[in-house]
């Protein structure tokens, strides 16, 4: 999380630790406390000695060191900055100060301090990470060449691989180090995190279990376990994994509380997003993306766009989300430019070597072809992973449209009727495509019933036009005439009269051919009488004459 910070830390101090001494125990030595990684105890000892005038050489450096390892970077910064102002200050302080700036997200200051430090492996690793932050590929490669085949340098390289989404390369390094250093248990967490990013959630769980057997209260490991449960099961299962962690609220929980709060919002389906996520944008990279997703789910497309428009995507997830937002905004505004940008983002992800055989990659290619209206190609990709999304309403919504657009209206109708979401079922796109499927499948009455359930609006008017024209085209003249009749009443456009006249004559022809009940003629005459056009009387006279000759009551 901290290596991904993009915004300087501001405000707030860590809670004061309990510094009460236990009676009857001798004062431990600094070396003992440091070897036990008891940094709180070490700071307490150093501050006590400073207070009583027993200050040793480099006391401020040791306090800075302990504060840094406790995650209290502001305190560490204060100590190190004071140390740089002293005469004959230890030159090593500059690299420590640079590392502190780095963990506070103050990258420019970190680079300036780093270059003041004497050359060392730590300085090179720091500058290596800074080059990555600044997207300076030339410097990155220079510092990369200076890395040696030692554990610290290799771990630094693995972390850069991870942040550049080269997860398999990172796994290879971690596993190689683990072969020679079985006691480096924490590397199992890093390996598990890489497998999580590769969508191998079950493998991630297995690797993580090795670490949790030894360190069962690790915040980072338990959080990752919860994330795996979220992917494998659901949000409730994930939240249950974090419950004991939150109840115990260990010191490590303080270190990662922002991450936990962020993930709880995700596990709860966006609950509390506006309270929790905005302050975490640019601190936790996913916070921005999840806030964008929240706005999209609330149909606030413009707010989602404002949040993501300046983001330079570097991961497949960022490219995909930018594509989705541009597609949504393009559809909402009727902007071809936004639609083209979305199509390019989708094509970039779906065509990449790393993503082309993943489900998200194939979804991207399907989306790209969908925007290009190449529905045969859409179906090639959707068919390749449809078994994973049988009950997914969004997938079925798109799949049914593609089926209907390629002429498979029977399948399209079946898939549309699988959708459960009331929001989607009231969407005009859903209603219009389902109506078209009904008409093409010779069920015009069901299409007409869709219209009758709608309230009067611009969308109901558009559906009427669709029913009128598609039914006419399919020779379903009765419902075409009914639709044109309503259209003519709403808008006295001569085209609607011509459509109604043609549909009424079409019904009459079908009655003559014995393909429509004779009793329908009475309703046809009623529809014609509702028009004030001069041609009406002539058409009615012919129909009534035939009805009289064939003893059809009208």
C-alpha positions as CSV (number, residue, x, y, z in Angstrom):
1,X,0.0,0.0,0.0
2,X,2.7,2.5,1.1
3,X,4.8,2.0,-2.0
4,X,1.8,3.0,-4.1
5,X,1.1,6.2,-2.3
6,X,0.6,9.1,-4.7
7,X,-0.3,12.0,-2.4
8,X,1.7,13.5,0.5
9,X,0.6,12.6,3.9
10,X,-0.9,15.4,6.0
11,X,-2.1,16.0,9.5
12,X,-2.7,13.6,12.4
13,X,-0.2,11.9,14.8
14,X,-0.1,8.3,15.9
15,X,-1.8,7.6,19.3
16,X,0.6,7.9,22.2
17,X,1.8,4.6,23.4
18,X,1.7,3.5,27.0
19,X,5.0,4.3,28.5
20,X,4.5,3.2,32.1
21,X,7.4,1.3,33.6
22,X,7.0,-2.0,35.2
23,X,8.5,-2.1,38.7
24,X,11.1,-4.6,39.6
25,X,12.7,-4.9,36.1
26,X,16.1,-3.7,35.0
27,X,16.3,-1.2,32.2
28,X,17.0,-3.1,29.0
29,X,19.8,-2.1,26.7
30,X,19.1,-0.4,23.3
31,X,20.7,-3.3,21.4
32,X,18.4,-5.8,23.1
33,X,15.3,-3.8,22.2
34,X,16.3,-3.3,18.6
35,X,17.1,-7.0,18.2
36,X,13.6,-7.8,19.5
37,X,12.2,-5.2,17.1
38,X,10.6,-3.5,20.2
39,X,10.8,-0.1,18.6
40,X,8.3,1.5,21.0
41,X,10.5,0.4,24.0
42,X,13.6,1.6,22.2
43,X,12.1,5.1,21.6
44,X,11.0,5.2,25.3
45,X,14.5,4.4,26.4
46,X,16.2,6.9,24.1
47,X,13.8,9.7,25.1
48,X,14.3,8.9,28.8
49,X,18.1,9.1,28.3
50,X,17.7,12.4,26.4
51,X,15.5,13.8,29.1
52,X,17.9,13.0,32.0
53,X,21.0,14.2,30.1
54,X,22.5,10.8,29.2
55,X,22.1,11.3,25.5
56,X,24.4,9.1,23.4
57,X,25.9,9.8,20.0
58,X,23.3,9.6,17.1
59,X,20.3,9.4,19.6
60,X,18.2,11.4,17.1
61,X,19.1,9.0,14.3
62,X,18.1,6.0,16.4
63,X,14.8,7.7,17.4
64,X,14.2,8.4,13.7
65,X,15.0,4.8,12.9
66,X,12.5,3.4,15.5
67,X,9.8,5.9,14.5
68,X,10.2,4.9,10.9
69,X,9.8,1.2,11.6
70,X,6.7,2.0,13.7
71,X,5.2,3.7,10.7
72,X,5.4,7.1,12.4
73,X,7.0,8.8,9.4
74,X,6.3,12.4,10.5
75,X,8.2,11.8,13.8
76,X,11.0,10.2,11.9
77,X,11.1,13.1,9.4
78,X,11.4,15.6,12.3
79,X,14.3,13.7,13.9
80,X,16.2,13.3,10.6
81,X,15.7,16.9,9.5
82,X,17.1,18.1,12.8
83,X,20.0,15.8,12.4
84,X,20.9,17.3,9.0
85,X,21.2,20.7,10.6
86,X,23.8,19.6,13.0
87,X,27.5,20.3,12.4
88,X,29.4,17.2,11.2
89,X,26.1,15.3,10.8
90,X,26.4,11.6,9.8
91,X,26.2,11.5,6.0
92,X,24.0,8.3,6.3
93,X,21.2,10.5,7.6
94,X,20.4,11.7,4.1
95,X,19.4,8.3,2.7
96,X,17.3,7.7,5.9
97,X,15.7,11.1,5.4
98,X,15.0,10.3,1.7
99,X,13.4,7.0,2.6
100,X,11.1,8.9,5.1
101,X,10.1,11.4,2.4
102,X,9.4,8.5,0.1
103,X,7.0,6.8,2.5
104,X,5.2,10.1,3.1
105,X,4.7,10.4,-0.7
106,X,7.0,13.4,-1.0
107,X,8.9,12.1,-4.0
108,X,10.7,15.3,-5.1
109,X,12.1,15.9,-1.7
110,X,13.1,12.2,-1.5
111,X,15.0,12.4,-4.7
112,X,16.8,15.6,-3.6
113,X,17.8,14.1,-0.3
114,X,18.8,10.8,-1.9
115,X,21.3,12.4,-4.2
116,X,23.0,14.0,-1.2
117,X,23.6,10.6,0.4
118,X,26.8,8.7,-0.2
119,X,26.5,5.9,-2.8
120,X,25.2,2.7,-1.4
121,X,22.9,-0.2,-2.3
122,X,20.0,1.4,-0.2
123,X,20.5,4.7,-2.1
124,X,20.3,2.9,-5.4
125,X,17.2,1.0,-4.4
126,X,15.5,4.2,-3.3
127,X,16.4,6.0,-6.6
128,X,15.3,2.9,-8.5
129,X,11.8,3.2,-7.0
130,X,11.7,7.0,-7.5
131,X,12.5,6.5,-11.2
132,X,9.5,4.2,-11.3
133,X,7.3,6.9,-9.6
134,X,8.4,9.5,-12.1
135,X,7.9,7.2,-15.1
136,X,11.6,7.9,-16.1
137,X,12.4,4.7,-18.0
138,X,16.0,5.8,-18.7
139,X,16.9,6.3,-15.0
140,X,15.0,3.2,-14.1
141,X,17.1,1.1,-16.4
142,X,20.3,2.8,-15.1
143,X,19.5,2.0,-11.5
144,X,18.3,-1.5,-12.5
145,X,21.8,-2.2,-13.9
146,X,23.3,-1.3,-10.5
147,X,21.3,-3.9,-8.6
148,X,23.2,-6.9,-7.3
149,X,22.3,-10.5,-6.7
150,X,21.7,-9.9,-3.0
151,X,18.4,-10.4,-1.2
152,X,17.6,-6.7,-0.6
153,X,18.2,-5.7,-4.2
154,X,16.3,-8.7,-5.6
155,X,13.3,-7.9,-3.3
156,X,13.4,-4.3,-4.5
157,X,13.4,-5.6,-8.1
158,X,10.4,-7.9,-7.3
159,X,8.4,-5.0,-5.9
160,X,9.0,-3.0,-9.1
161,X,7.9,-6.0,-11.2
162,X,4.7,-6.1,-9.0
163,X,3.9,-2.4,-9.4
164,X,4.4,-2.7,-13.2
165,X,1.9,-5.7,-13.2
166,X,4.7,-8.2,-14.0
167,X,3.4,-10.6,-11.4
168,X,4.9,-13.8,-12.7
169,X,8.4,-12.2,-12.7
170,X,7.9,-11.1,-9.1
171,X,6.8,-14.6,-8.1
172,X,9.9,-16.1,-9.7
173,X,12.2,-13.8,-7.6
174,X,10.3,-14.5,-4.4
175,X,10.3,-18.2,-4.9
176,X,14.0,-18.2,-5.7
177,X,14.8,-16.3,-2.4
178,X,12.5,-18.6,-0.4
179,X,14.3,-21.7,-1.6
180,X,17.5,-20.5,0.2
181,X,15.7,-18.7,3.0
182,X,12.7,-20.7,4.3
183,X,12.7,-18.5,7.4
184,X,11.6,-15.5,5.3
185,X,8.0,-16.3,6.0
186,X,6.6,-12.9,4.9
187,X,7.6,-13.6,1.3
188,X,4.7,-16.1,1.2
189,X,2.4,-13.0,1.6
190,X,4.1,-11.3,-1.3
191,X,3.7,-14.5,-3.4
192,X,0.1,-14.8,-2.4
193,X,-0.5,-11.2,-3.3
194,X,0.9,-11.8,-6.8
195,X,-1.4,-14.9,-7.3
196,X,-4.3,-12.7,-6.2
197,X,-3.4,-10.2,-8.9
198,X,-3.3,-13.0,-11.4
199,X,-6.8,-14.1,-10.4
200,X,-5.6,-17.4,-8.9
201,X,-7.5,-16.8,-5.6
202,X,-7.5,-20.4,-4.5
203,X,-3.7,-20.7,-5.0
204,X,-3.3,-17.4,-3.2
205,X,-5.2,-18.8,-0.2
206,X,-2.9,-21.9,-0.1
207,X,0.3,-19.9,-0.1
208,X,-1.1,-17.4,2.5
209,X,-2.0,-20.3,4.9
210,X,1.7,-21.1,5.3
211,X,2.3,-17.6,6.8
212,X,-1.0,-17.4,8.8
213,X,-0.1,-20.7,10.6
214,X,2.9,-18.9,12.1
215,X,1.5,-15.3,12.3
216,X,-2.2,-15.7,12.7
217,X,-2.9,-12.0,13.6
218,X,-1.1,-10.4,10.7
219,X,-3.3,-7.5,9.4
220,X,-1.9,-7.6,5.9
221,X,-2.3,-11.4,5.6
222,X,-5.8,-11.4,7.1
223,X,-6.8,-8.5,4.8
224,X,-5.5,-10.5,1.7
225,X,-7.4,-13.6,2.9
226,X,-10.6,-11.5,3.2
227,X,-10.0,-10.2,-0.4
228,X,-9.6,-13.8,-1.6
229,X,-12.9,-14.7,0.1
230,X,-14.6,-11.7,-1.6
231,X,-13.5,-13.0,-5.0
232,X,-14.2,-16.6,-4.3
233,X,-17.5,-16.2,-2.3
234,X,-19.1,-12.8,-1.5
235,X,-18.8,-9.6,0.6
236,X,-20.2,-11.1,3.7
237,X,-17.7,-13.9,3.8
238,X,-14.9,-11.3,3.3
239,X,-16.2,-9.1,6.0
240,X,-16.4,-12.0,8.5
241,X,-12.6,-12.6,7.9
242,X,-11.9,-9.0,9.0
243,X,-14.2,-9.0,12.0
244,X,-11.8,-10.6,14.5
245,X,-9.0,-8.3,13.2
246,X,-11.1,-5.2,13.9
247,X,-12.3,-6.5,17.3
248,X,-8.7,-7.1,18.5
249,X,-7.4,-3.8,16.9
250,X,-3.7,-4.7,17.2
251,X,-0.9,-2.3,16.6
252,X,-0.6,-3.6,13.0
253,X,-4.2,-2.7,12.5
254,X,-3.3,1.0,13.1
255,X,-0.7,0.6,10.3
256,X,-3.3,-0.6,7.8
257,X,-6.6,0.9,9.1
258,X,-7.0,3.0,5.9
259,X,-6.7,-0.1,3.8
260,X,-9.2,-2.0,5.9
261,X,-11.7,0.8,5.9
262,X,-11.4,1.0,2.1
263,X,-11.9,-2.7,1.6
264,X,-14.9,-2.8,3.9
265,X,-16.6,-0.3,1.6
266,X,-16.0,-2.6,-1.3
267,X,-17.1,-5.7,0.6
268,X,-20.4,-3.9,1.6
269,X,-21.2,-3.0,-2.0
270,X,-20.3,0.7,-1.8
271,X,-21.9,1.4,1.6
272,X,-20.2,4.5,3.0
273,X,-18.2,5.2,-0.1
274,X,-18.6,9.0,-0.1
275,X,-17.5,9.1,3.6
276,X,-14.5,6.8,3.3
277,X,-13.1,6.9,-0.2
278,X,-12.5,10.6,-1.1
279,X,-9.8,11.1,1.5
280,X,-8.1,7.9,0.4
281,X,-7.8,8.9,-3.3
282,X,-4.1,8.9,-4.3
283,X,-3.2,7.2,-1.0
284,X,-4.6,3.8,-1.9
285,X,-4.6,3.5,-5.7
286,X,-7.8,1.5,-5.8
287,X,-9.7,4.1,-3.9
288,X,-10.1,6.3,-7.0
289,X,-11.1,3.4,-9.1
290,X,-13.7,2.2,-6.6
291,X,-15.1,5.7,-6.2
292,X,-15.5,5.9,-9.9
293,X,-17.3,2.5,-9.9
294,X,-19.6,3.8,-7.1
295,X,-20.5,6.9,-9.2
296,X,-21.2,4.7,-12.2
297,X,-23.6,2.5,-10.1
298,X,-25.3,5.7,-9.0
299,X,-25.7,6.7,-12.6
300,X,-23.6,9.8,-11.9
301,X,-21.5,9.4,-15.1
302,X,-20.2,13.0,-15.2
303,X,-18.8,12.8,-11.6
304,X,-17.2,9.4,-12.5
305,X,-15.6,11.1,-15.6
306,X,-14.4,14.1,-13.6
307,X,-12.6,11.7,-11.2
308,X,-10.9,9.6,-13.9
309,X,-10.3,12.0,-16.9
310,X,-6.8,13.1,-15.7
311,X,-5.7,9.6,-14.7
312,X,-3.0,8.2,-16.9
313,X,-3.8,4.5,-17.0
314,X,-1.0,2.0,-16.3
315,X,-2.9,-1.2,-15.4
316,X,-5.5,-3.2,-17.3
317,X,-8.1,-2.3,-14.7
318,X,-7.5,1.5,-15.2
319,X,-7.7,1.2,-19.0
320,X,-10.9,-0.8,-18.7
321,X,-12.5,1.6,-16.2
322,X,-11.6,4.6,-18.4
323,X,-13.1,2.8,-21.3
324,X,-16.3,2.0,-19.4
325,X,-16.7,5.7,-18.2
326,X,-16.0,7.1,-21.7
327,X,-18.6,4.6,-23.2
328,X,-21.2,5.6,-20.6
329,X,-20.6,9.3,-21.1
330,X,-20.6,8.9,-24.9
331,X,-24.0,7.1,-24.8
332,X,-25.4,9.7,-22.4
333,X,-24.2,12.7,-24.4
334,X,-24.4,11.2,-27.9
335,X,-20.6,11.9,-28.2
336,X,-18.8,9.9,-30.9
337,X,-15.5,11.1,-29.6
338,X,-16.0,9.5,-26.2
339,X,-17.3,6.3,-27.8
340,X,-14.1,6.2,-30.0
341,X,-11.9,6.7,-27.0
342,X,-13.7,3.9,-25.2
343,X,-13.4,1.5,-28.2
344,X,-9.6,2.2,-28.3
345,X,-9.1,1.5,-24.6
346,X,-11.0,-1.8,-24.9
347,X,-9.1,-2.8,-28.0
348,X,-5.8,-2.0,-26.3
349,X,-6.5,-4.2,-23.3
350,X,-8.2,-7.0,-25.3
351,X,-5.4,-7.1,-27.8
352,X,-2.5,-7.1,-25.3
353,X,-0.5,-10.3,-24.9
354,X,-1.1,-10.4,-21.1
355,X,-4.8,-10.0,-21.2
356,X,-6.0,-11.5,-24.5
357,X,-6.8,-14.9,-23.0
358,X,-8.3,-13.6,-19.7
359,X,-12.0,-13.1,-19.2
360,X,-11.6,-9.3,-18.7
361,X,-9.5,-9.2,-21.9
362,X,-12.2,-11.0,-23.9
363,X,-14.9,-8.8,-22.3
364,X,-12.9,-5.8,-23.6
365,X,-12.8,-7.2,-27.1
366,X,-16.5,-7.9,-27.0
367,X,-17.2,-4.3,-25.8
368,X,-14.9,-3.0,-28.6
369,X,-16.8,-4.8,-31.3
370,X,-20.1,-3.9,-29.6
371,X,-19.3,-0.2,-30.0
372,X,-18.4,-0.9,-33.6
373,X,-21.7,-2.7,-34.1
374,X,-19.9,-5.8,-35.3
375,X,-22.2,-8.2,-33.5
376,X,-20.9,-11.5,-35.1
377,X,-17.5,-10.7,-33.6
378,X,-19.1,-9.8,-30.3
379,X,-20.7,-13.2,-30.1
380,X,-17.4,-15.0,-30.7
381,X,-16.0,-13.5,-27.6
382,X,-19.1,-13.6,-25.4
383,X,-19.6,-17.3,-26.3
384,X,-16.1,-18.1,-25.1
385,X,-16.9,-17.3,-21.4
386,X,-20.7,-17.3,-21.2
387,X,-20.7,-20.4,-18.9
388,X,-19.2,-18.2,-16.1
389,X,-22.0,-15.6,-16.4
390,X,-25.2,-17.6,-16.8
391,X,-27.0,-15.7,-14.0
392,X,-25.3,-12.3,-14.6
393,X,-27.9,-9.7,-15.6
394,X,-25.4,-7.3,-17.2
395,X,-23.9,-10.1,-19.3
396,X,-27.3,-11.4,-20.4
397,X,-28.4,-7.9,-21.3
398,X,-25.5,-7.5,-23.7
399,X,-25.5,-11.1,-24.9
400,X,-29.3,-10.9,-25.7
401,X,-28.7,-7.7,-27.7
402,X,-25.9,-9.3,-29.7
403,X,-28.1,-12.4,-30.4
404,X,-31.0,-10.3,-31.5
405,X,-28.8,-8.0,-33.7
406,X,-27.5,-11.0,-35.6
407,X,-31.0,-12.4,-36.2
408,X,-31.1,-15.0,-33.5
409,X,-34.3,-13.4,-32.0
410,X,-35.6,-16.6,-30.4
411,X,-32.4,-17.0,-28.4
412,X,-32.4,-13.3,-27.8
413,X,-35.9,-13.4,-26.3
414,X,-35.0,-16.3,-24.0
415,X,-31.9,-14.5,-22.7
416,X,-33.7,-11.2,-22.2
417,X,-36.3,-13.0,-20.1
418,X,-33.6,-14.4,-17.8
419,X,-32.8,-10.9,-16.6
420,X,-34.1,-10.2,-13.0
421,X,-33.0,-6.6,-12.4
422,X,-36.0,-4.3,-12.3
423,X,-33.7,-1.4,-13.3
424,X,-32.6,-3.1,-16.5
425,X,-36.2,-4.4,-17.2
426,X,-37.4,-0.8,-17.2
427,X,-34.6,0.4,-19.4
428,X,-35.7,1.5,-22.9
429,X,-32.9,-0.5,-24.5
430,X,-34.3,-3.7,-22.9
431,X,-37.9,-2.9,-23.7
432,X,-37.2,-2.0,-27.4
433,X,-35.0,-5.0,-28.1
434,X,-37.5,-7.4,-26.3
435,X,-40.4,-5.9,-28.3
436,X,-38.4,-6.4,-31.5
437,X,-37.7,-10.0,-30.5
438,X,-41.4,-10.6,-29.8
439,X,-42.3,-9.2,-33.2
440,X,-39.7,-11.2,-35.1
441,X,-40.8,-14.3,-33.2
442,X,-44.5,-13.6,-34.3
443,X,-45.7,-12.6,-30.8
444,X,-46.8,-9.0,-31.6
445,X,-49.4,-9.0,-28.8
446,X,-46.6,-9.3,-26.2
447,X,-44.8,-6.4,-27.7
448,X,-48.0,-4.4,-27.6
449,X,-48.4,-5.3,-23.9
450,X,-44.9,-3.9,-23.2
451,X,-46.1,-0.6,-24.6
452,X,-49.4,-0.6,-22.5
453,X,-47.4,-1.0,-19.3
454,X,-45.3,2.1,-20.0
455,X,-46.2,5.6,-18.9
456,X,-46.6,8.2,-21.6
457,X,-43.2,9.6,-22.4
458,X,-40.7,10.1,-25.2
459,X,-39.6,6.5,-24.8
460,X,-43.1,5.1,-25.0
461,X,-43.6,7.2,-28.2
462,X,-40.4,5.7,-29.6
463,X,-41.5,2.1,-28.7
464,X,-44.8,2.8,-30.5
465,X,-42.9,3.8,-33.7
466,X,-40.8,0.6,-33.4
467,X,-43.9,-1.6,-33.0
468,X,-45.8,0.2,-35.8
469,X,-43.0,-0.2,-38.3
470,X,-41.6,-3.6,-37.3
471,X,-45.1,-5.2,-37.3
472,X,-45.8,-3.7,-40.7
473,X,-42.6,-5.1,-42.0
474,X,-43.4,-8.5,-40.6
475,X,-47.0,-8.5,-42.0
476,X,-48.5,-8.2,-38.5
477,X,-50.9,-5.5,-39.6
478,X,-53.4,-5.6,-36.8
479,X,-50.9,-4.4,-34.1
480,X,-49.2,-2.1,-36.7
481,X,-52.5,-0.4,-37.3
482,X,-53.2,0.0,-33.5
483,X,-49.7,1.5,-33.0
484,X,-50.1,3.9,-36.0
485,X,-53.5,4.9,-34.7
486,X,-52.1,6.0,-31.3
487,X,-49.2,7.7,-33.1
488,X,-51.6,9.6,-35.3
489,X,-53.6,10.8,-32.3
490,X,-50.4,12.0,-30.5
491,X,-48.9,13.6,-33.6
492,X,-51.0,14.4,-36.7
493,X,-48.1,13.6,-39.0
494,X,-49.4,12.5,-42.6
495,X,-46.8,9.6,-42.4
496,X,-48.7,8.0,-39.5
497,X,-52.0,8.1,-41.4
498,X,-50.3,6.5,-44.4
499,X,-48.9,3.8,-42.2
500,X,-52.3,3.2,-40.6
501,X,-54.1,3.1,-43.9
502,X,-51.6,0.6,-45.3
503,X,-51.9,-1.6,-42.1
504,X,-55.7,-1.5,-42.2
505,X,-55.7,-2.5,-45.9
506,X,-53.2,-5.2,-45.0
507,X,-55.6,-6.6,-42.4
508,X,-58.5,-6.5,-44.9
509,X,-56.4,-8.5,-47.4
510,X,-55.6,-11.1,-44.7
511,X,-59.3,-11.4,-43.8
512,X,-60.0,-12.0,-47.5
513,X,-57.3,-14.6,-47.6
514,X,-58.7,-16.3,-44.5
515,X,-55.6,-15.6,-42.4
516,X,-57.3,-13.2,-40.0
517,X,-60.8,-13.6,-38.3
518,X,-63.6,-11.7,-40.0
519,X,-64.6,-10.2,-36.7
520,X,-61.4,-8.1,-36.8
521,X,-63.0,-6.0,-39.5
522,X,-65.2,-4.2,-37.0
523,X,-62.2,-3.0,-35.1
524,X,-60.5,-2.0,-38.4
525,X,-63.4,0.2,-39.2
526,X,-63.3,1.7,-35.8
527,X,-59.7,2.6,-36.2
528,X,-60.4,4.2,-39.6
529,X,-63.3,6.3,-38.3
530,X,-61.0,8.0,-35.8
531,X,-59.2,9.7,-38.7
532,X,-60.4,12.9,-40.4
533,X,-58.7,12.2,-43.7
534,X,-60.8,12.4,-46.9
535,X,-59.7,9.0,-48.1
536,X,-61.3,7.3,-45.1
537,X,-64.9,7.2,-46.4
538,X,-63.9,5.5,-49.7
539,X,-61.9,2.8,-47.8
540,X,-64.8,2.2,-45.3
541,X,-67.4,2.0,-48.1
542,X,-65.5,-0.8,-49.9
543,X,-65.0,-2.7,-46.6
544,X,-68.6,-2.4,-45.6
545,X,-69.8,-3.5,-49.0
546,X,-67.7,-6.7,-48.7
547,X,-68.9,-7.2,-45.2
548,X,-72.6,-7.0,-46.3
549,X,-72.0,-9.4,-49.2
550,X,-70.3,-11.9,-46.9
551,X,-72.8,-11.4,-44.0
552,X,-70.1,-10.1,-41.6
553,X,-71.6,-7.9,-38.8
554,X,-69.8,-4.6,-38.5
